[in-house]
Amino acid sequence: MRPGNVTAYRLQPEKAAPVLGVLAILLAVILLLPFLLRALIPAATGETEPVQLSSFDSYDEIPLTLDGQPVRCEFNDESPLMWGYDCGGVSLDSVVHPRESVQDPEATLRRMFRAGSWASADDSLAVQHFGDTLVLDDPGYGLIGILTPIEDNFLMYVQIDVLWDSEDTADYGEAVWQTLIGESMPESLLGTLTTSGYAPEETTL
């Protein structure tokens, strides 16, 4: 082989690497865009808005009402489920799942229950069935997790977490149940929405 032709047979650099790097960066930006927007446009401290049960990556929004009136709370940018509201002594968090992505509703309920709270949600907590609605409740934590079908072939998970007792604590549970199920919340679940700890704080629906 002649010396002049040696360079023609050398391995050439991988030209696809820069392209893959750019694509990876673009994908990361797209996935992080909702969080960046929330960080750039934060909700004003103490400012309430009508509660919308939804998910950070979903266009489905269900207005939360109680006896036909909208419930107002402060949007919580630090929600463990990435979409939630601070309602004084109660936090409300929600996630929307495509029905076809949920192979085991009970396992999904337990996973969401763990993700959104400090509760363990192990097998010692029995899943309760109210028609097509599945519920986990832990009176020790003042916590209720609800997984129920909504329109357009989606399932919605809503978590009601009592931080401290207040006069209208049970009203938030009642509002969620009325909005999603269309009837009053069972007394057994309303009893869970009572916990001890911090002093009551005034809240307004």
C-alpha positions as CSV (number, residue, x, y, z in Angstrom):
1,M,0.0,0.0,0.0
2,R,1.3,3.4,-0.9
3,P,1.9,5.9,1.9
4,G,-0.3,8.4,0.1
5,N,-3.4,6.2,0.5
6,V,-3.1,5.4,4.2
7,T,-5.4,8.1,5.3
8,A,-8.2,6.9,3.1
9,Y,-8.5,3.7,5.1
10,R,-8.4,5.2,8.5
11,L,-11.6,4.8,10.6
12,Q,-13.7,8.0,10.3
13,P,-15.3,9.6,13.4
14,E,-18.8,8.7,14.2
15,K,-20.9,11.5,12.6
16,A,-24.1,10.4,14.2
17,A,-22.9,11.2,17.8
18,P,-23.5,15.0,17.6
19,V,-27.0,14.4,16.1
20,L,-28.0,12.0,18.9
21,G,-26.7,14.5,21.4
22,V,-28.8,17.3,20.0
23,L,-31.9,15.0,20.0
24,A,-31.3,14.0,23.6
25,I,-31.1,17.7,24.6
26,L,-34.3,18.5,22.8
27,L,-36.1,15.6,24.4
28,A,-35.0,16.7,27.8
29,V,-36.2,20.3,27.2
30,I,-39.6,19.0,26.1
31,L,-40.0,16.8,29.1
32,L,-38.9,19.5,31.5
33,L,-40.9,22.3,29.9
34,P,-44.0,22.1,32.2
35,F,-41.8,22.3,35.3
36,L,-39.8,25.2,33.8
37,L,-43.0,27.1,33.1
38,R,-44.3,26.5,36.6
39,A,-41.0,27.8,38.1
40,L,-41.0,30.9,35.9
41,I,-44.7,31.8,36.6
42,P,-45.3,30.7,40.2
43,A,-48.6,31.1,41.9
44,A,-48.8,34.1,44.2
45,T,-48.5,33.2,47.8
46,G,-51.9,33.1,49.5
47,E,-53.8,33.6,46.2
48,T,-56.6,31.1,45.7
49,E,-58.1,29.8,42.5
50,P,-60.9,27.4,41.6
51,V,-59.6,23.9,42.1
52,Q,-59.2,21.8,38.9
53,L,-58.7,18.1,39.4
54,S,-56.2,17.2,36.7
55,S,-52.6,16.2,36.0
56,F,-49.5,18.2,35.0
57,D,-49.4,16.4,31.6
58,S,-53.2,16.1,31.0
59,Y,-55.7,18.4,29.3
60,D,-58.6,16.9,31.3
61,E,-59.7,19.2,34.0
62,I,-62.6,18.6,36.4
63,P,-63.7,21.6,38.4
64,L,-64.1,20.7,42.1
65,T,-67.4,21.9,43.5
66,L,-69.4,21.5,46.7
67,D,-73.1,21.7,46.5
68,G,-72.7,23.3,43.1
69,Q,-70.3,26.0,44.3
70,P,-66.6,26.1,43.2
71,V,-64.0,25.2,45.8
72,R,-61.0,27.6,45.9
73,C,-57.6,26.8,47.2
74,E,-54.0,27.8,46.5
75,F,-52.1,25.9,43.8
76,N,-49.3,23.9,45.3
77,D,-46.1,23.9,43.2
78,E,-44.5,21.4,45.5
79,S,-47.2,18.7,45.2
80,P,-45.7,15.2,45.4
81,L,-47.9,14.2,42.5
82,M,-46.9,17.4,40.6
83,W,-50.5,18.7,40.5
84,G,-52.2,19.7,43.7
85,Y,-53.7,22.4,46.0
86,D,-53.1,23.7,49.5
87,C,-56.5,24.1,51.1
88,G,-55.3,25.2,54.6
89,G,-55.5,22.1,56.7
90,V,-56.0,19.8,53.7
91,S,-54.0,19.1,50.6
92,L,-55.6,17.8,47.4
93,D,-53.5,16.1,44.8
94,S,-54.4,14.4,41.6
95,V,-53.1,12.4,38.6
96,V,-54.8,11.3,35.4
97,H,-54.0,7.9,33.9
98,P,-55.0,6.5,30.4
99,R,-57.2,3.5,31.2
100,E,-55.2,1.2,28.8
101,S,-52.0,2.0,30.8
102,V,-53.5,0.6,34.0
103,Q,-53.1,-3.2,34.0
104,D,-53.8,-3.6,37.7
105,P,-56.0,-0.9,39.3
106,E,-55.3,-2.0,42.9
107,A,-51.5,-1.9,42.3
108,T,-51.8,1.5,40.7
109,L,-53.8,2.8,43.7
110,R,-51.2,1.5,46.1
111,R,-48.4,3.0,44.1
112,M,-50.0,6.4,43.9
113,F,-50.9,6.3,47.6
114,R,-47.2,5.7,48.4
115,A,-46.0,8.3,45.9
116,G,-48.2,11.0,47.4
117,S,-47.7,10.5,51.1
118,W,-45.5,9.1,53.9
119,A,-48.0,6.3,54.4
120,S,-46.7,2.8,53.5
121,A,-49.9,1.5,51.7
122,D,-48.8,-2.1,52.3
123,D,-51.1,-5.0,52.2
124,S,-52.3,-4.3,55.7
125,L,-54.5,-1.6,54.2
126,A,-57.5,-3.2,52.4
127,V,-58.6,-1.7,49.1
128,Q,-62.3,-0.7,49.4
129,H,-64.6,-1.0,46.4
130,F,-67.4,1.4,45.8
131,G,-68.7,0.3,42.4
132,D,-65.9,1.1,39.9
133,T,-64.2,3.3,42.4
134,L,-61.3,2.0,44.5
135,V,-60.3,3.6,47.8
136,L,-57.4,3.3,50.3
137,D,-57.8,5.1,53.6
138,D,-55.5,5.4,56.5
139,P,-57.1,7.1,59.6
140,G,-53.7,7.2,61.3
141,Y,-52.4,9.6,58.7
142,G,-55.8,11.3,57.9
143,L,-55.3,10.2,54.3
144,I,-57.6,8.9,51.6
145,G,-56.6,7.8,48.0
146,I,-59.3,7.5,45.4
147,L,-58.9,5.9,41.9
148,T,-62.0,6.2,39.8
149,P,-63.0,6.2,36.1
150,I,-63.7,9.5,34.4
151,E,-64.8,10.2,30.9
152,D,-62.8,9.6,27.7
153,N,-61.3,6.3,28.9
154,F,-59.2,7.8,31.7
155,L,-58.7,7.0,35.4
156,M,-58.2,9.7,37.9
157,Y,-56.4,9.3,41.2
158,V,-57.2,11.9,43.9
159,Q,-55.5,12.1,47.3
160,I,-57.0,13.9,50.3
161,D,-54.4,14.5,53.0
162,V,-55.4,16.1,56.3
163,L,-52.6,18.2,57.7
164,W,-54.6,19.4,60.7
165,D,-58.2,19.5,61.9
166,S,-60.4,22.3,60.8
167,E,-64.2,22.8,60.9
168,D,-64.4,22.2,57.1
169,T,-61.9,19.3,56.8
170,A,-64.7,16.9,55.8
171,D,-66.1,19.3,53.3
172,Y,-63.1,18.8,51.0
173,G,-63.7,15.0,51.0
174,E,-67.3,15.6,50.4
175,A,-66.5,17.9,47.5
176,V,-64.2,15.4,45.9
177,W,-66.7,12.6,46.2
178,Q,-69.6,14.7,44.9
179,T,-67.6,15.9,42.0
180,L,-66.2,12.5,40.9
181,I,-68.9,10.0,42.1
182,G,-72.0,12.2,42.1
183,E,-73.2,11.4,45.6
184,S,-72.3,12.0,49.3
185,M,-69.1,10.5,50.6
186,P,-69.7,7.4,52.8
187,E,-69.6,8.1,56.5
188,S,-66.8,5.5,56.9
189,L,-64.5,7.7,54.7
190,L,-65.5,11.0,56.2
191,G,-64.4,9.6,59.6
192,T,-60.9,9.2,58.2
193,L,-60.7,12.9,57.6
194,T,-60.0,13.7,61.2
195,T,-56.5,13.8,62.7
196,S,-54.7,15.3,65.6
197,G,-51.6,17.4,65.6
198,Y,-51.4,21.1,64.6
199,A,-53.9,23.6,65.7
200,P,-56.8,24.3,63.4
201,E,-56.4,27.0,60.7
202,E,-59.2,28.9,59.2
203,T,-59.9,28.0,55.6
204,T,-62.5,29.2,53.1
205,L,-64.2,27.1,50.4
